């Protein structure tokens, strides 16, 4: 049995300050990167993943599914939170 968190996501094409539209649509933007891996921008639904991510911390291990592909073993490299609400607004994942 794995102790890692399972996260489902999909690729996103919206970049830069336009991610506000992504957040308003109920999604959380994120990025995945690693050695010999081209950085990939993704988004996750708040409704299905917000509760498991409430207790997520830096260096937490996760199984990340992107567009229903095979899972990638990743760790949380950086979390960005809203300073007023403490809600996660962006996550950086690094492939392990």
N, C-alpha and C positions, 0 to 999 in steps of 0.2 A: 504494500500500500504506500502510495506517495504522500509526502507531507506538503507538497507544493500546491499552490493555488491554481485552479484552472480558470483561464480567461479566454473568452471567445471574442474575436475582433474581425474587422474587415479593412481592406486597404482604403485609403482616402486620397483624394486628389486636391482638396482644398488646403492651401498653404498660407503661411504668414498671418497677417491680422484678420484674414477672412475666416479663421477658425472660430470666431465669435458666432458665426452662423451655425457651425457644427455644434457648439455648446448649446445654443438656443434650440437646436433640433433634438436635444436629449442625448447627445453623444459626448464622450470625453476624448480629446485628441491625445495621441501618444506617438512615440517613435521607437523603432527597433534598430539596433546597430551592433556590430561586432567585427572581429578580425575576419577578413575575406568575405564580408557580407555587406552588400550595398545598403545604406540606410533606407529604411522603409517607414513611411508615415501610415499610421493606422488610426482607427477610431473604435471605441467600445461604447455600448449602450449603458447609460446610467442606470436604467431600470433593472437590468439583469445582472449588472456587475458592481453596482455601487456598494451594496452591503458587504460583499466579500472584500472589497478594497478599503473599507473603513479602517480596518486594523492593519493594513499593509504598511510595511516599513522599508526603509532603504536596505538593500541586500536580501530582500525576501525572494525565495525561489518560486518561479511560476512556470506552468505549462501553458504556452501561448499558442492558440489556434488562430491562424489567419485565413479567412475565407474557406474554412472547413478543410484546410490542408493538414498535413502531419504536424503535430505539436512541436514547437521550438522550446527548448529548455532555456529560460532567461532568468536574469535577476534584475530587480529594480535598482537602477543606477541613481535616478533622481526623481523626487516627487515635488511637484509645485502645487501649493495650496493657496486658496483665497485667504488672505490674512484676516478677514473679518469673520468668515463663516467656517474656516478650516476645511472646506470642501476641496477635494482634489480637482485640479483643473488641467493637469498635464502629467504624464509619466514618461520617463525614459527607461527603456528596457535594454539590457546588454545580453547578447547571447553568451551562454557559458560553454 
